[in-house]
Amino acid sequence: MNHGISVLFRAIPLAMAAFCFAYGAYVYTAGDDPLRLTAGPVVFFLGSICMALYCTAATIIRQIVGTYTETARYIFPAIGYSFALATIICGVFILTSQTSGSLVTGHVVCGLGLITVCVATAATASSRFSLIPRNSADASFSINPQGFTIGQSVTLIGIVSATALAAWVWCILLFVRGTLPAHIVAGCVMFGIACICTSLIALVASIARQIRGSYSMREKSKWSSLVITMGSLAFILGIVLLIVLRGQTINFVGFVLFGLALICWSISSKVILLAKIWHTEFPLANRIPIIPVITALACLFLAAFLFEATDFAHKYYVPARVLTGFGAICFTLYSIVSILESGASKK
């Protein structure tokens, strides 16, 4: 990877973050539609995830081009966790406000903060990414003493696992204790968010265990299957909601779940790539980045249809705008998987 390409791949997450922040702020302030108070903040805080993904990209690229410093080892995870904390705090603030749609908006923004925590942990786990190709070439499958200790590896995986568990518990509580249609919407979206957090367990575990050298051949299908399953669950729930809630104003949440499923499948590209190149040659590794490109286009095409549908069914106002933000997340993930392919493949 030359300097120009490294700058491009770092610029993509920043550009997508800028888009989410700017578009979210524009939606929030433009017009007088009450639904803008939900769509605007959700799109805005998708930018926090993009910023955490930028920290992951910068962490890996700096190791590839040889500019990674001890300061960078701490500052990039700190940036990611700072955006996560700020997002969760803002979500709680929205929950306690009396604005229109604050119940759904607050819960979803808090959920986006949970995703940002997981992505920031992926950036932390990537701090010794340069050891992965070295460990992959070691035919003895031995533990690398320069990699993470067992305690560090378990801690990284534990942070993401605890965050995913919190998302699942949050989702269940919304369904069990909620009595309003807004609780159903928030619960369904939190279900998709929990699927994404669970998918990120697979990514962090793959990175941490390959850096340590403890990643086994049996894990190749284990982690990949987990991510694909999570995406499939979110997609299936989306279909069920569109059918069961047909004709109701809240059935739009099915399209939001489609977008969350597409993000899960975008994450799968990184998990699959790390699995495919571990202790083996995979000639098609440079084709795997096509996956997040396809999912990004799917989000944008679906958003375009929903923008048209808003003319005769106003309930599609929120998913049309949120799906554009999901497309930005998927395109950012294209940048990350391309960096992984460049840094971990044996070329």
N, C-alpha and C positions, 0 to 999 in steps of 0.2 A: 504494500500500500504506500503510494507516494504522498507527499505533503498536500497536494491539491485535492486528492480523493479524501484524505483524512479530514480536511477542512469541510468538504462537502457533506460527509456523513455526520459531522458534528453540527453542521448548520441546519440539517433537516429537522432534528428534534426542536431546536430553538425556533425555527420558522413555524413549525406546527404549534408550539406553545404560544408564540405571538399571535397566530391565527385564532386559537381558542380564546385567549385573553381578550383580543380585540373584538372578535365576533360575539363572544358572550356578553361583553360590556355593551356592544351596540344593540343586541337583542333586548337586553335589560332596560336600556334607556329609551329605545325607539318606540313611539306609539303609546297607546293606552290600554292595550290588550292585557287582561290580568294574567294570561298564560305566559307572558314574557317574564314574569317574576319567578317562574319555574325554569323555563328553557334557558334564560340568560345565565343564572348562576351555575346551572349544571354544565353548560358548555364552557363557561369561564374556568371552572375548577378542573375540567379535563386538561387544561393547560398545566396543572400541577403534576399530573402523570407524565406529560411530555417533558417537563423539566427534570423529573426523576429519571426518565429514560435518557435524557441528555447526559446526566451524571454517569449513567452506565456506559453510554457510548464514549464519553471522554475518558473514563477510566480504562477502557479496553484499548482505545486508539493510542493513547499516550504510551502504553506499554509496547504496542506494535512498532511505533515510530521512535521509541527510545527517549521520550521526554517526560516519563512518569517520575514524579518526585515524592518524597516523604510527605510534603505538605499536601499534595494532591490526594494522597492516600486517605487523608482525613477530611479534606474540605469537600470533596464531591459527595460522599455519604452524608455529611452534615447538611449540605444544600438540599439533598433529597428528603431527609427527615424533617428539615425545617419547613419545606413546602407541605409535607404530609401533616405536620402539627398545625400549621396555619389553616389548612383546608378543614381539618376536623373541628378546630375552634370556630371557624366561620359557620360550619354546618350546625354546631350547637347553638350559635347565636341566631341563626335563621329559625331553628326549631322553637326557640323561646320568643321569637317575634310574633306579631299578630298580622303579618302580611298575608295576602291571598296565596294559597297553596304552600304555606310555610311548612306544613307537616310533611308533604312529599319531598319538597325541595331540601329541607334540612336533613332528612334521613339519607337521601341520595348523595348529597354533598359529603356527609360524614362517611358514607360508603366509598366515595371516591378517595377520601383521605386514607381509608384502609388499604385501597389498592396502591396508593402512593407509598405507603409504608413498605409494602411488599416489594415494589420496584426499587426503592431506596436500599432495601436489604440485598437485592440482586446486584446493585452497584457496589455495595460493600463486599459481597462475595466475589466480585470480579477483580478485587484489588491484587490478586496474584494470578490473573488469567494467563500470563505468559508461561506458566508451568503446565498448562493443559496439553499443548502439542508435545512437550518433552515427556510427560507421563504417558501419553498415548503411544509414543514410540518405544517405551520401555517394555520389552517382551517379558520381563520377570513379574509384572503386575505388582510391584512392591510399593509400599507407602513411601512417599517423598517427604523427607524430614523438613524440606523447605516449604512444604505446603501447610495447610491448616492442621492444627492439632485436632484430636477427636472432640475436645471440648468446644473449640471454635466452630467446627463444622456443625455439631449438634446445636449450638447456640443460634447460628444463622438459620438453620432449617427450623428450629424451634420458634424463632420470631415470626417467620412467615406462617407457620402452622397455627400459632396462637392467634395471629391476625385473621386467618381464614376461619378459625373456630369462632372468633368473635362475630364475624360476618354471618355465619350460619346461625348462631344463637340469636343475633339481632333479627334475622329473617324470620325465624320461628316465633319470636316474641311478637313481631308485627302481625303475623297471621293469627296467633292464638289470642292475643290481648286486644287486637284492633277490632273496632266495631263499625268503622266508616269505610266507604269505598276508597278513600285516600290511603287507608291502611293496607288494602289489597294491592294498590298500585305500588306503594313504597315497599311492601313485602316482596312482590314479584321482582322489582328492580334489585332489591337487596339479594334475592336469590341469584340473579345473574352476576352481581358483584362478588358474591361468595364463590361462585364458580370460577371467576377470574382469579381471585386470591388463592384458591386451591390449585389452579393451574400454575400459578407462580411458585408454589411449593416445589413442583416438578423442576422448574427452571433453576431455582436456587439450589436445590438438592443436587441436580446434575452438575452445576458449576462447582459447588463446594466439594463434592465427592471426587470429581475429576482432578481438581487442584490438589487434593490430598492424595490421590492415587488409589482410593478405595472403591471407585466406581466399578461395579462388576458387569459382566456381559449380560447377566440376567436382568439388569436394570434397564437395558436398552428399550425393551418393549413396555416395561412397567410404567415408567414416567411418561412416555409418549402416549400410552393408552389412557392414562389418567387425564391428560389435557384434552385429548379428543373426546373422551367421555363427558367431561365438564361442559365443553362446547355443545355437545349433542343434547345434554340435559336442558341447557338454557334454550336451545333451538326448539326442542320438543315442547317445552312449557309454553313457548311463544305461540306455537301452532295451536296447542290446547286452549290457550286463552282467547285466541282469535275465534275459535269455534264455539267455546262455551259462553263467552261474553258477547257473542255476535249481536249487534244492534245496540249494545250498551256503550255509554260514553267512555268507559274506562278500558275498552278492549284494545285501545291504541298501545297499551303496554306490551302487547305481543310483539310489535315491531321493535320496541326498545330491547326486548330480550333477543331478537334476531341480531341486533347490533352487538350486544354483549357476547353472544355466541361467536360472532365473527372475530371479536377480539381474542377470545380463547383460542380459536383456531390459528390466529396470527401468532400467538405465543407458542403454539405447538411447533411452528417452523423452527424455532430456536432449540427446543427440546429434541426434536427429531434430528436436527443437524448435529448436535453434540453427540447423540447416540450413534448416528451413522458413521461418524469419522473416528470413533473411539477404537483404537487398536485395529484399524482397517482402512483400506483405501475406498473412497466412495466418489467415483468420477462425476456423479450428478450433483455433488454438493453445491455447486454454483447455481443450480436450478431451484434450490429450496427457497431463496428469497422471493420467488414468484408468488408463493403462498400469501404473504401479507399484502402484496400488490393487488392480488385478486380480491382479497377481503376488503381492502380499502376501496376499490372500485365498486364492490357490491354495496358497501355502506353509502357511497355517494349516489349510485344509481337509485337505490331504494329511497334515499332522501329526496331525490328529484321527483320521483313518483308521488311521494307523500306531500311535497310542496304543492303539486297540482291537485291532490285530493283535498287539501285544506280549503279549496274554493267552495266545495260542497259539503265538507264534513270538518268542522273547525277543530274537532278533537285531535286531528293529526298535526296541529300546530307545533306541539312540543316534540314528538318523535322526529318530525322533518328536520328540525334544527339540531336536535341532539345527535342524530345519525351523522350529520356533517362533522361533528366533533369526534365521533367514533372513527370516521374515516381518517381523520388526522392522526388518531392514536395508531391505527393500523399502518399508516404510511410511516410513522415514526418507528414502528416495530420492523418495517422493511429495512430501515437504516441499521438497526441493531443486528438483525440476522445477517446482513451483508458484512458487517464488521466481524461478527463471529466466524463467518465463513472464511474471511481473509486472514484472521489471526489464528484460527485453530486447524485449518486444513493443512495437509502435508504437501504443499506445492513448492 
